[in-house]
């Protein structure tokens, strides 16, 4: 969970510089998409042996993760953006860690998109 706490913190930090008034909500939605993509990747790695991923299963997983993330990051104070900001405000190598978070997001998206493109082409 610590990794996802950090991803949530970095997304919140990125959105706090924009006109978005509630970066916490945006970060929870984006984090939930990332977690859902991760679950889909793990399932596709095992050739859908865990569960047959259809749109309803994915939507159910997304809603459950969204509720859990909302409770963890917005409802509880110990994992709020302010608490995480105090924890990681003066971290070393913050640019490198931020780049690794962005790289993780890009890789997760590419792993989903590239097989879909090859299915369409072939």
Secondary structure per residue as TSV (DSSP state, phi and psi in degrees):
chain	resnum	aa	ss	phi	psi
A	1	X	-	360.0	-24.4
A	2	X	H	-63.3	-36.6
A	3	X	H	-63.1	-46.1
A	4	X	H	-68.7	-29.9
A	5	X	H	-60.3	-42.6
A	6	X	H	-68.4	-41.0
A	7	X	H	-61.5	-44.1
A	8	X	H	-58.8	-45.0
A	9	X	H	-60.8	-44.9
A	10	X	H	-68.2	-36.9
A	11	X	H	-66.2	-44.0
A	12	X	H	-60.5	-42.9
A	13	X	H	-64.0	-39.7
A	14	X	H	-66.8	-40.8
A	15	X	H	-78.3	-20.0
A	16	X	H	-70.3	-18.1
A	17	X	T	-87.9	1.0
A	18	X	S	-102.4	-175.0
A	19	X	S	-80.6	-1.7
A	20	X	-	-63.6	122.5
A	21	X	S	-79.7	-20.9
A	22	X	-	-126.8	76.4
A	23	X	H	-65.8	-22.4
A	24	X	H	-65.0	-43.4
A	25	X	H	-65.5	-42.8
A	26	X	H	-61.4	-42.2
A	27	X	H	-65.6	-37.6
A	28	X	H	-64.4	-42.6
A	29	X	H	-64.4	-44.7
A	30	X	H	-67.1	-42.6
A	31	X	H	-60.9	-39.3
A	32	X	H	-65.3	-39.0
A	33	X	H	-62.3	-44.1
A	34	X	H	-61.7	-44.3
A	35	X	H	-65.3	-39.1
A	36	X	H	-65.5	-40.9
A	37	X	H	-62.6	-38.6
A	38	X	H	-63.0	-43.0
A	39	X	H	-64.6	-40.7
A	40	X	H	-64.2	-37.8
A	41	X	H	-65.6	-43.1
A	42	X	H	-62.6	-41.7
A	43	X	H	-66.4	-41.2
A	44	X	H	-70.6	-27.6
A	45	X	H	-63.2	-35.6
A	46	X	T	-92.5	19.4
A	47	X	T	54.5	43.9
A	48	X	T	60.4	31.8
A	49	X	-	-77.7	-26.6
A	50	X	S	-72.0	-56.4
A	51	X	-	-155.0	147.7
A	52	X	-	-74.5	110.2
A	53	X	-	-79.5	105.0
A	54	X	-	-116.3	179.0
A	55	X	H	-62.0	-32.9
A	56	X	H	-72.1	-39.0
A	57	X	H	-66.9	-43.4
A	58	X	H	-62.5	-42.9
A	59	X	H	-64.7	-40.4
A	60	X	H	-63.6	-45.3
A	61	X	H	-60.7	-43.3
A	62	X	H	-62.0	-44.6
A	63	X	H	-65.2	-42.9
A	64	X	H	-63.0	-45.9
A	65	X	H	-64.2	-37.3
A	66	X	H	-63.0	-43.5
A	67	X	H	-65.2	-45.0
A	68	X	H	-63.7	-41.6
A	69	X	H	-67.7	-37.6
A	70	X	H	-61.3	-45.5
A	71	X	I	-63.4	-43.6
A	72	X	I	-68.9	-45.6
A	73	X	I	-99.4	-22.6
A	74	X	I	-112.3	-43.4
A	75	X	I	-74.8	-40.0
A	76	X	S	-90.9	140.3
A	77	X	S	-81.4	-24.5
A	78	X	T	-72.7	-16.1
A	79	X	T	-117.5	21.0
A	80	X	S	-71.4	165.7
A	81	X	H	-60.3	-38.6
A	82	X	H	-64.4	-42.4
A	83	X	H	-66.0	-42.0
A	84	X	H	-68.7	-32.7
A	85	X	H	-65.9	-40.4
A	86	X	H	-62.7	-38.7
A	87	X	H	-69.8	-41.6
A	88	X	H	-113.6	11.7
A	89	X	T	-60.5	-43.0
A	90	X	T	-107.9	40.4
A	91	X	-	-74.5	153.1
A	92	X	T	-84.6	149.5
A	93	X	T	57.4	41.2
A	94	X	H	-65.5	-34.6
A	95	X	H	-65.8	-41.3
A	96	X	H	-65.3	-43.8
A	97	X	H	-65.4	-38.5
A	98	X	H	-63.7	-39.4
A	99	X	H	-65.8	-36.9
A	100	X	H	-66.8	-36.2
A	101	X	H	-64.5	-45.3
A	102	X	H	-63.5	-41.3
A	103	X	H	-61.3	-41.2
A	104	X	H	-60.8	-44.5
A	105	X	H	-63.2	-44.7
A	106	X	H	-63.3	-43.6
A	107	X	H	-62.5	-42.5
A	108	X	H	-61.8	-40.8
A	109	X	H	-67.9	-41.8
A	110	X	H	-65.9	-37.0
A	111	X	H	-65.3	-30.2
A	112	X	H	-79.6	-41.3
A	113	X	H	-76.8	-44.6
A	114	X	H	-60.8	-46.8
A	115	X	H	-61.7	-32.7
A	116	X	H	-65.6	-38.4
A	117	X	H	-66.0	-43.0
A	118	X	H	-67.5	-31.0
A	119	X	H	-66.4	-38.9
A	120	X	H	-69.2	-42.2
A	121	X	H	-70.9	-41.4
A	122	X	-	-82.8	360.0
